[in-house]
Amino acid sequence: MKNRYLLPLVLTAVLLAGCENTFSPKAPFEERIVVFSVLDPTLPYQSVRLESTYDAALGDEDNPINQQEITEEVEVSIRGNDRNYVFTDTLITLADGGQKRLWINRDLIPSEGVAYRLTVHLPERDTEDKRYELTATTTVPSRAYIQLDQTIDGLRLSAIENVSYPGSAFHFRMWVRGTKMVDGKEVDVRREVPYREEDGEIVFSEPSRHTVRNYQISRVVTTQNELRSIDKVFGGDVIATAYTLDKFIYSYYKLVRGFDDPVSVRQDRPDVTNIRNGVGIFGAVYPDSLVRKYNTLIQQ
C-alpha cells in the first residue's frame, strides 16, 4: 500500500524544487527601428520620426540601457497620387531648446481618400540579395465638419461625418486663446479647456467613436481666468477642433491609453504596429476647426 503514494510524493518534490529557481519573463533584447508618422493635410509640412528600440531592466522600462541614436544614412519617401515624395533629413529645434532629428517634406499635401505608402530604406543594412526596408500604408479619411452650439449650461461640439471616406473615430479639443508680444512679435498663447472633472481630477477629451462632446461653461470660464492670471493674457477667442482619425491612429491610442469599456484589461506598453519589418505607427488625421469670440459665447 505504501507504493501508491510514491509517485505523488516524487511529483511534489519536483514541483517544489522548481519553485526555488528564479524565472524572468524578460526576453533577449532585439534592436528594431521605430517609426512614427501622422499625415495631416493642415500642417505646413509632413514629417517622419525614427527612433531605435532600447533595452531596459525588468520593472524599470522607462530608463534605457545604452539607447542608440540613429546616425546612419536613411532614405525616407511616401508615395501617393502617382507621385513619390522624398523626405529630407532635418534637425529641428524644440520649444525647450533641444533638438530632434526628423525627416520632412513640404510638397506633400495629403488628400482624403488617397492611400499613401511609406518606405524607410537603410542602405547600410542591405544584404546582397535584399534591401533593408520598412513599409506601411494608410488612407487619409475625409474631413468631418465641426459645429459649435450653445446649450443651457455649456457648449456642444459635434462632427458632421463625411461618408465618402469615413474615419474610425473623432477627437474633440477646445482652447481659449489670446495673444501677447514677444521680442516685438505677436505670439499666440492658449490653454486647453478640460472636458470634465472627475473625483477632483481634471479630465481632457479623448478620442472615441462619439460624434458629440458637451463642455460645461464653467470649465471654459475657469480656463479663461487661468490664461489671464497665469499667462497674463486676455483670452479673446475660443477655438474648437474635431480630428477625424484613421483606424491605425485610433487603434494605437485605445491600446496605449486604455479601452472604452472600463472593465477591459488595460495594456500600457503594447507591441501594436502597422510598420512592416519594424514597429510604430503610420496613420492619418483630418482636423476641422472654427473660432468664436469668447464674449459672444460667454455672457459676462
C-alpha positions, 0 to 999 in steps of 0.5 A: 500500500505504501507504493501508491503514494510514491509517485505523488510524493516524487511529483511534489518534490519536483514541483517544489524544487522548481519553485526555488529557481528564479524565472524572468519573463524578460526576453533577449533584447532585439534592436528594431527601428521605430517609426512614427508618422501622422499625415495631416493635410493642415500642417505646413509640412509632413514629417517622419520620426525614427527612433531605435528600440532600447533595452531596459531592466525588468520593472524599470522600462522607462530608463534605457540601457545604452539607447542608440541614436540613429546616425546612419544614412536613411532614405525616407519617401511616401508615395501617393497620387502617382507621385513619390515624395522624398523626405529630407533629413532635418534637425529641428529645434524644440520649444525647450531648446533641444533638438530632434532629428526628423525627416520632412517634406513640404510638397506633400499635401495629403488628400482624403481618400488617397492611400499613401505608402511609406518606405524607410530604406537603410542602405547600410543594412542591405544584404546582397540579395535584399534591401533593408526596408520598412513599409506601411500604408494608410488612407487619409479619411475625409474631413468631418465638419465641426459645429459649435452650439450653445446649450443651457449650461455649456457648449456642444461640439459635434462632427458632421461625418463625411461618408465618402471616406469615413474615419474610425473615430473623432477627437474633440479639443477646445482652447481659449486663446489670446495673444501677447508680444514677444521680442516685438512679435505677436505670439499666440498663447492658449490653454486647453479647456478640460472636458470634465472633472472627475473625483477632483481630477481634471479630465481632457477629451479623448478620442472615441467613436462619439460624434458629440462632446458637451463642455460645461461653461464653467470649465471654459470660464475657469480656463479663461481666468487661468490664461489671464492670471497665469499667462497674463493674457486676455483670452479673446477667442475660443477655438474648437477642433474635431480630428477625424482619425484613421483606424491605425491612429485610433487603434494605437491610442485605445491600446496605449491609453486604455479601452472604452469599456472600463472593465477591459484589461488595460495594456500600457506598453503594447507591441501594436504596429502597422510598420512592416519589418519594424514597429510604430505607427503610420496613420492619418488625421483630418482636423476641422476647426472654427473660432468664436469670440469668447464674449459672444459665447460667454455672457459676462 
